[in-house]
Amino acid sequence: MIIIVFFITLTNYSNQKKILKTETFDIKNNLQLLHFDCKTNVDNLHIIVGFATSLSDFNFSKINYHIVAGTYAVQKVLYVLPNNLVELSFGNNWTVAHENFDTAIKKVQKIVKQKLDINEAIWIAKVVQTDFTVALVKSVQTLFSQINIAKRIHVIQHSFLNKKMTNPKHLDFVKNNTNYFKIPMIIF
């Protein structure tokens, strides 16, 4: 579901936002990272299942992706352990940041580096706050100081609540160091 919303949103807003004026998502070559907090809100689990279902469609089956679960920030609420669901849905193509933040950053950094090494772009769909993305972008900047990360890493954030719960300095960092795009709230 999130991937469908992701592509519909990019298509609908491409004339209004800078995100598609310079580049579009290359389904066969770019990397799609999906960050989930899994903190109390089981909507993340629904999105995980929706994305896994989307991958079974021929049109989306070639997406290069990696899932990162447990990318919450300061919430003091119950973490909904998604490991069995994520493993069933994506095999080994995921990382857990819950209680393993630094290890998760290092693992995802290696995956991102492989794509940036061959001049590909990274698209991060965030259903979470910004802390994990900030740490990841900073780690990538140390490896690629010679390239403009803001042209190679695109961040799409979907939730007003997650944006509101993000440390303002972290949000500013992401806005200033990536090609940041906030999906507008759509009411049906």
N, C-alpha and C positions, 0 to 999 in steps of 0.2 A: 504494500500500500504506500509506504513512504517513497519508494522509488518512482511509483506512478505520479504521486503528488510532486515529487522532485522534478520530473521531466515536464509535467504540465505547467508547474509554476515557472520553470525556466523559459518555457515556450511563451507563456502568457505575458511575462514581464520583460522579455528580452529587449523590447524597444524602449522601456523606461529605465532600465538599470544598466550599469556599466559591465555587469558580469558577462554578458554574451556579446558585447561589442568587440571584445578582443579574442574570445575563445569559446568554443562549445565543447561539451563533454564528448570525448571520443570513446565510445562504448567498448571498443576492442583494446585500446591502449592505455587510457587514463585509469587511475586508481580511485575507486569509490570507497571512502572510509565512512563507516556509520558508528557514531558514538552514542551509547545508551547509558543512562545512569542507573536504571532499575531500582530506584529508591521509592518504595511504596507504590508508585504509580504503575500499575500493571499494563498501562497503555503501551509501555516499551515492549512488553512481551507480545502484544498484538502486532506491533510494527515489525518485530523480528519475524514473526510468522508470515506477515504480509510480504516482507521482502523476500523471504525464502520461497514463498509461493510465486512471486513475480519472476524469480530466477528460473523457474520451471517453464516459463513462457519462452518460446524460441527467440523473440525479439530482445529479451533481456538476458538470455542464457550465457552470453559472451562477456558480461560485465566482469571486470577485474575488481574485486572488492575485498575488504577485510572488516570484520566486526570487532568493536571494542566495547565490552560490557563493564559496568561498574565505574564509569567515568564521572561520578558525582563529585560535588564540591563540598559544601558545608552542611548539607542537610543532616539533621540529627534524627532521621527516621529510619525505619526498618529497610534493610536491603533485601530485595526479592532475588534470591539466588536463581539466575537463569541458565546455569551451566548445562544442565541436561537438555533443555530446549535448544540452546545455541549449538551445542555439539550435534544434536540430532539434525538440526537445520543446516549447518554449515561444515560439519566435519571438523577439521583442524584449522579452518580459515577464520580464526577468531582469537582474541586475546582478552584476558580478564584483568582489569585494573584494580578491582576491589581487593584491598589489602596487599596489592602488588604493584602500586603505582609506578615506581621507578623501573621495575622490570618490564612492565607493559610499555612504558615510554621507549625503552631501549629496543624492544622487539618491534614495535610499530615504526620506530625511526629507521630500522634496517629495511623494512618493507617499502617505506617512502623513499629512502635513498636509492633503492634499485630502480624506481620509476624516474626519479629526478636525474639519475646518472644517464639515462637514455632520452633525456629531454621531454619527458611526459609530464602531465599535470596531475595534481591531487585534488580531489573534490571531497570535502568533509561535510556530511550531513549530520548536523548536531541536534540531538533531541535531549540536550543536557546543557549544563552551565559550561563555562569556558575554560576552566582550570586545566583539564587534560590537553585541550587544543593549544593553550599558551605554552605549556611545557613541551609539547611536541614541536611546535613551530620554533621555539627557542633552540631546541636540540638540533633541528634541521638547519637553522641559520648558522650554527657553529661549523657545520660540515660544508655548507654552500655559501660562504660569505661573498663569493664572486657573482652570484646570480640574484636576480630580483625575485625573492620568494613571493612577493605580493602578486606577481604575474603567473606563478606556478601553483600556488595553493589557494583554492577557492573554498570558502566556508559558507555554508547555507544553514541558517538557524531558523527553526520553525516556531518556537514557543515564546510568547510574551513572558510567561512565568519564569522560564529558564533564563531569559535575558535579564529579567528583573532581579533574579536571585544571584546573578553573576557579579563578582567583584568588579566595580566600574573600571578600575585600572586594567584588569584582565580583558574586559570587553574592549576598551580603547586599544589595548595592544593588538588584539585580533583584528580590529577594524583598520588599524594603521599598518599592519604587517602582512595581511592576507587580502585577497579579493573577497571581502565580506558582503554577504547578502542576507537580509532578514526577510523571510517570506511574510508577506502581509497577512493579517488575520482575515480569513474569508468566512463569512457567515452565510449559511444556506437557508 
